[in-house]
Amino acid sequence: SQCKNNLKQIGLALHNYHDNYRMLPPGYVDTNKNSGSVTEDGVTIPGHFRVANWAWTAFIMPFLDQGPAYDKVNVNKNMVRALADPAKLQIIQAALPVFRCPSDDGPNLNANVNDRRFRDTINNKNVRGATNNYVAVNSSNEVRPLFGNVTSSSNHRANGAFFRNSSTAFRNIKDGTSNTMLVGERIYEKSDGSNNRPYAGLLWGINGRFGGSNSNMASAHGGGLRKLNCPENNACRRAFLSHHQGGVHFLFADGSVHFISENINHNTDWAVNSILEYLMAIKDGNPISDF
């Protein structure tokens, strides 16, 4: 299917990035702060809890035939400055077919809801971003910015390949690249008409840096807090969902793409103790080859 081919292209781009930099791109780069402001080239960028930061999708653009767009927006500078520039904003808001699953008929510009809007703090306004159907695997449970072991229900940490300022290399994926997920699907709206809309993800960046649920970080990342296709109808904006019957496509670290059944063994408690969780974590010590 085209959706599977999209993930293969994204996988090739991630591998080419790794070939160049000896690591995968960061989940997102933390260039802004929750409060106060930062200054860059004499430009003051006010702080905000939903301030924009570049995410992993931005860094692989040159490997997806988007080199001119990448050069134009200039990811070496603060993302808020790009949002405040009309020409750069036009690029950031443009839909890219490789990041859209054909089965998802959600809008090309993402919804005007809080955790799917960038914040242009220079002009003090919210900005819509392009819809993205593929989000990075951050954790086997709740989406979190910092990497570490999940030791209790109140101490969740990221255990996937992508997180704040991450620099994961294939050598760090101790469970093996063929046993570890990197990217999965998320649709815009569930086909059952549920009001708990996933709202897919955003291209180029994330729209927030703060604690709590990190639902804004989930604009480019997902976790295993909910079962595949989110039958719980709660917190679906941080889950993996598709319109494909019975499961969800995932890109693995070896570049392969697998359709994972929504009925896969998956416990949603805090402990890492089920097959889907083992596939999401990069070094849980439980490599799974039969899934």
Residue pairs with C-beta under 8 A, 6 or more apart in sequence:
1 102
1 244
2 101
2 102
3 101
3 102
3 103
3 133
3 185
3 242
3 244
3 249
4 249
4 257
4 259
6 97
6 98
6 99
6 100
6 101
6 133
6 134
7 134
7 183
7 185
7 249
7 250
7 251
7 257
8 251
8 255
8 257
9 64
9 98
10 60
10 64
10 98
10 99
10 134
10 183
10 251
11 182
11 183
11 251
11 252
11 255
11 256
11 257
12 63
12 255
13 60
13 63
13 64
14 24
14 25
14 60
14 63
14 182
14 183
14 251
15 255
16 60
16 63
17 24
17 25
17 59
17 60
17 63
18 24
18 169
18 170
22 169
23 167
23 168
23 169
24 56
24 161
24 162
24 166
24 167
24 168
24 169
24 170
24 182
25 56
25 59
25 60
25 162
26 56
26 59
26 162
26 164
26 165
26 166
26 167
27 55
27 56
27 136
27 138
27 158
27 162
27 163
27 164
27 165
27 166
27 217
27 220
27 221
28 53
28 54
28 55
28 56
28 164
28 165
28 205
28 206
28 217
28 220
28 221
29 53
29 54
29 55
29 165
30 53
30 145
30 164
30 165
30 209
31 38
31 53
31 54
31 78
31 79
32 38
32 45
32 47
32 51
32 52
32 53
32 78
32 80
32 209
33 47
33 51
33 209
34 47
34 49
34 209
34 210
35 47
36 47
37 44
37 45
37 46
37 47
37 121
38 44
38 45
38 47
38 78
39 45
40 77
40 78
40 81
41 77
43 78
43 81
43 122
45 51
45 78
45 80
45 81
45 121
45 122
46 121
46 122
46 124
47 121
48 119
48 121
49 208
49 209
49 210
49 216
50 114
50 115
50 117
50 118
50 119
50 126
50 207
50 208
50 216
51 80
51 119
51 121
51 207
51 208
51 209
52 79
52 80
52 83
52 118
52 119
52 120
52 127
52 205
52 206
52 207
53 79
53 205
53 206
53 209
54 75
54 79
54 204
54 205
55 136
55 202
55 204
55 205
55 206
55 219
55 220
56 136
56 162
56 220
57 99
57 132
57 203
57 204
57 205
57 220
58 70
58 73
58 75
58 203
58 204
58 205
59 75
61 67
61 69
61 70
62 70
64 96
64 98
66 96
69 91
69 94
72 87
72 88
72 91
73 82
73 88
73 91
73 92
73 204
74 82
74 88
79 118
79 204
79 205
80 119
80 120
80 121
80 122
81 122
82 88
82 89
82 92
83 89
83 92
83 118
83 120
83 122
83 127
84 120
84 122
84 123
89 127
92 118
92 129
92 130
92 203
92 204
92 205
93 109
93 127
93 128
93 129
93 130
94 130
95 108
95 109
95 130
95 131
96 130
96 203
99 130
99 131
99 132
99 133
99 134
99 203
100 108
100 131
100 132
100 133
101 133
101 134
101 185
101 187
101 242
101 243
103 187
103 242
103 243
103 244
104 133
104 187
104 188
104 200
104 243
105 188
106 131
106 187
106 188
106 189
106 199
106 200
107 131
107 188
108 130
108 131
109 128
109 129
109 130
109 131
110 116
110 117
110 128
110 129
110 130
110 131
110 188
110 199
110 200
110 202
111 128
111 188
111 197
111 199
112 126
112 128
113 199
114 216
115 199
115 207
115 208
115 215
115 216
115 218
115 219
115 237
116 128
116 129
116 199
116 200
116 202
116 207
116 219
116 237
117 126
117 127
117 128
117 129
117 207
118 126
118 127
118 128
118 129
118 202
118 205
118 207
119 125
119 126
119 127
119 207
119 208
120 126
120 127
129 202
129 203
129 204
129 205
129 207
129 219
130 202
130 203
130 204
131 188
131 200
131 201
131 202
131 203
132 200
132 201
132 202
132 203
132 220
133 185
133 186
133 187
133 188
133 200
133 201
134 183
134 184
134 185
134 186
134 201
134 251
135 183
135 184
135 185
135 186
135 200
135 201
135 218
135 220
135 221
135 222
135 240
136 160
136 161
136 162
136 182
136 183
136 220
136 221
136 222
137 160
137 161
137 162
137 181
137 182
137 183
137 184
137 221
137 222
137 223
137 250
137 280
138 144
138 158
138 160
138 162
138 163
138 217
138 221
138 222
138 223
139 150
139 156
139 157
139 158
139 159
139 160
139 163
139 223
139 224
139 225
139 280
139 281
140 150
140 159
140 160
140 223
140 224
140 272
140 276
140 277
140 278
140 280
140 281
140 284
141 150
141 156
141 223
141 224
141 225
141 268
141 270
141 272
141 277
142 156
142 213
142 214
142 223
142 225
142 238
143 158
143 213
143 214
143 215
143 217
143 218
143 221
143 222
143 223
143 225
143 238
144 156
144 157
144 158
144 163
144 214
144 223
145 158
145 163
145 164
145 209
145 214
145 217
146 157
146 158
146 163
146 164
147 157
147 158
147 159
147 163
147 166
148 157
148 158
148 159
149 157
149 159
150 156
150 157
150 159
150 270
150 271
150 272
152 270
153 269
153 270
156 270
158 166
159 272
159 280
159 281
159 282
159 283
159 284
160 181
160 223
160 280
160 281
160 282
161 168
161 173
161 180
161 182
161 253
161 282
162 168
162 182
162 221
163 221
164 209
164 217
168 282
170 177
170 253
172 282
172 283
173 180
173 253
173 282
173 283
174 282
174 283
174 285
175 278
175 281
175 282
175 283
175 284
175 285
175 286
175 287
175 288
176 287
177 252
177 253
177 254
178 252
178 253
178 254
178 256
178 289
179 252
179 278
179 279
179 287
179 288
179 289
180 252
180 253
180 279
180 280
180 281
180 282
181 250
181 251
181 252
181 253
181 279
181 280
182 250
182 251
182 252
182 253
183 250
183 251
184 222
184 240
184 248
184 249
184 250
184 251
185 240
185 241
185 242
185 244
185 248
185 249
185 250
186 198
186 200
186 201
186 222
186 239
186 240
186 241
186 242
187 198
187 200
187 241
187 242
187 243
188 197
188 198
188 199
188 200
189 197
189 198
189 199
190 196
190 197
190 198
190 229
190 230
190 233
190 236
190 241
191 243
194 233
194 236
196 230
196 233
196 234
196 235
196 236
196 237
197 236
197 237
198 230
198 236
198 237
198 239
198 241
199 237
201 218
201 219
201 220
202 219
202 220
205 219
205 220
206 216
206 217
206 219
206 220
206 221
207 216
207 219
208 214
208 215
208 216
208 217
208 219
209 216
209 217
210 216
213 235
213 238
214 238
215 235
215 237
215 238
218 237
218 238
221 238
222 238
222 239
222 240
223 238
223 239
223 280
224 266
224 268
224 276
224 277
224 280
225 235
225 238
225 239
225 268
226 232
226 234
226 235
226 236
226 238
226 239
226 268
227 239
227 262
227 266
227 268
228 239
228 240
228 241
228 247
228 248
228 260
228 261
228 262
228 264
228 266
228 276
229 239
229 240
229 241
229 242
229 247
229 248
229 262
230 236
230 239
230 241
231 262
240 248
240 250
241 248
242 248
242 249
244 259
246 261
246 262
246 263
247 259
247 260
247 261
247 262
247 264
248 259
248 260
248 262
249 257
249 258
249 259
249 260
250 257
250 258
250 260
250 279
251 257
252 258
258 291
260 276
260 279
260 291
264 275
264 276
264 291
265 274
265 275
265 276
266 274
266 275
266 276
266 277
267 273
267 274
267 277
272 278
272 281
272 284
272 286
275 288
275 291
277 284
278 284
278 286
278 287
278 288
279 288
279 291
